[in-house]
Amino acid sequence: MVARKATDEEIIQALDGRTVAAAAKLLGMHERTVHTHKARLAKIGIAPEHGLTVAAPEAFTMGKVTVQRNDKGEVTNTWARYSPDMERQEQLMLEAVKAMAAEIKPCAALPLPVHTNARLLNCYVITDYHMGAKAWGEETGADWDTQIAEQLLVDWFGAAIAQSPDAAVGVFAQLGDFLHWDGIQAVTPTSGHVLDADTRFQKLIRVAIGAIRRITAMLLLKHERVILLMAEGNHDLASSMWLREMFAALYAAEPRIEVITRPDPYYCIEHGKTSLFFHHGHKKKLEQLETVFVAKFREIYGRTKFSYAHTGHLHHNVMLERNTMQLEQHRTLAAADSHASRGGWISGRDAKVITYHADRGDVGRIIVSVDMLEGEAA
C-alpha cells in the first residue's frame, strides 16, 4: 500500500479544530505520520490548534507562544516569539558569501621583501578587538569607538612590524570577537544581550574590511608569506565566516597569502618542527585545550617538537605549561565597555608579536601596549 501524501495546506486544514487521530482519518494517513508533520510545522511556527497558521520568518524558528482562550476553551489571541535559526542563518550567510566571492576582483600581487629569515615566523596575536563597540571614558576609563579602533589597530601593526625581526612568514592571528556584534541588531548572537554599539553594521563591515586589507598590505611588505586567520568568536559567529571566505576570494591571485578557511573553531599552523594552535576560548577553557588540539591535529602534533596554543576571550594574560605544549591566553587592545567596567573585569591593554623558529620554537616576543602607542603619538 502506498502512503498518501498531503500538502502542508491540507495538513493544516485537517488539524484545525481536530485531534491528530481525527485529522489522520480525514487525510487517510497513519497517526504517526500526522504527528511527524505536526511537529515539523510547529518548529516553523504553524500550530492550527493554537491559532498559529503563518510560518516563522526566514532564518527564524518558533520560540515561546502565549495563547489566550475564552471560557469555552476557544483561542481568542496568540503571541508568538521567534528565535534565530542559527543553522539556517549560517546557510544563508555562506550562500551570500559565495555570491559576493564570485564578484570580488582578486588583488594584484605585491613585490617580495628583500631580506628575510626563512626559519622565522612572526605571529601577530590580536584578540577580542570588539570593533564597533562604544565606550564612554567617564564611565569606563577610556573612550572607544569605530574610528579609534581603526586608527589604533593600524598604529599597532605599524609599531609591531617595525620592531619585529625580518621573518619570512607573518601570521595575522585574529583570535575572534573582532567585531562587537554580528548583524543588524547590536546583540550577542546566541544570548541576545544588548550591546553598546557605535555605528551602523554596514559601516562597521566597511571599516573592518578596509583595516584588514591595509594591514595585510603592510605585512606583505615585511614578509615573504602572510597567513590570515580570522577565528570564530562568540560575538562574531557569522561575521568570522564571511571574513574568511571573502578574503580567500580577494587574495586568490596572490600566492604569498594563505587565508585559513577552516569552519571548525580550532586552528593550526605548522612551521618546521613548531606547531601553533589557536582557539578563541568560547568553547573550551584554557586548561581543557591541550587534549583537544592533540586530538584534532594528531598528525601535525606528532611531526613537531615544539607546540604552542593561543586563546583569548577573557581579556587577561595567562600562561600554562603542560607536558605537551605551552598554552597562552592573551589580553586585548580594546577599551572596556560598560558591561566589563560595571562588572569589574579590568585588564591591561596590549598585544604581542611572538617569533617562532622552525627548529627551536619560541625565540622572542615583542609587547606593544596602548600606552606605548599613545606615548609615540603625544
Stockholm file with secondary structure:
# STOCKHOLM 1.0

chainA/1-378         MVARKATDEEIIQALDGRTVAAAAKLLGMHERTVHTHKARLAKIGIAPEHGLTVAAPEAFTMGKVTVQRNDKGEVTNTWARYSPDMERQEQLMLEAVKAMAAEIKPCAALPLPVHTNARLLNCYVITDYHMGAKAWGEETGADWDTQIAEQLLVDWFGAAIAQSPDAAVGVFAQLGDFLHWDGIQAVTPTSGHVLDADTRFQKLIRVAIGAIRRITAMLLLKHERVILLMAEGNHDLASSMWLREMFAALYAAEPRIEVITRPDPYYCIEHGKTSLFFHHGHKKKLEQLETVFVAKFREIYGRTKFSYAHTGHLHHNVMLERNTMQLEQHRTLAAADSHASRGGWISGRDAKVITYHADRGDVGRIIVSVDMLEGEAA
#=GR chainA/1-378 SS CCCCCCCHHHHHHHHTTSCHHHHHHHHTCCHHHHHHHHHHHHHTTCBGGGTBCSCCCTTEEEEEEEEEECTTSCEEEEEEEEEECHHHHHHHHHHHHHHHHHHCCCCCCCCCCSCCEEEEEEEEEECCCCBTBCBCHHHHSSCBCHHHHHHHHHHHHHHHHHHSCCEEEEEEEECSCCBSCCSSSCBCTTTCCBCCBCSCHHHHHHHHHHHHHHHHHHHHHHCSEEEEEECCCSSCHHHHHHHHHHHHHHTTTCTTEEEECCCSSCEEEEETTEEEEECCSSSSCGGGHHHHHHHHTHHHHHHCSEEEEEECSSCSCEEEECSSCEEEECCBSSCCCHHHHHHTCCCCBEEEEEEEETTTEEEEEEEEEHHHHHHHHC
#=GC SS_cons         CCCCCCCHHHHHHHHTTSCHHHHHHHHTCCHHHHHHHHHHHHHTTCBGGGTBCSCCCTTEEEEEEEEEECTTSCEEEEEEEEEECHHHHHHHHHHHHHHHHHHCCCCCCCCCCSCCEEEEEEEEEECCCCBTBCBCHHHHSSCBCHHHHHHHHHHHHHHHHHHSCCEEEEEEEECSCCBSCCSSSCBCTTTCCBCCBCSCHHHHHHHHHHHHHHHHHHHHHHCSEEEEEECCCSSCHHHHHHHHHHHHHHTTTCTTEEEECCCSSCEEEEETTEEEEECCSSSSCGGGHHHHHHHHTHHHHHHCSEEEEEECSSCSCEEEECSSCEEEECCBSSCCCHHHHHHTCCCCBEEEEEEEETTTEEEEEEEEEHHHHHHHHC
//
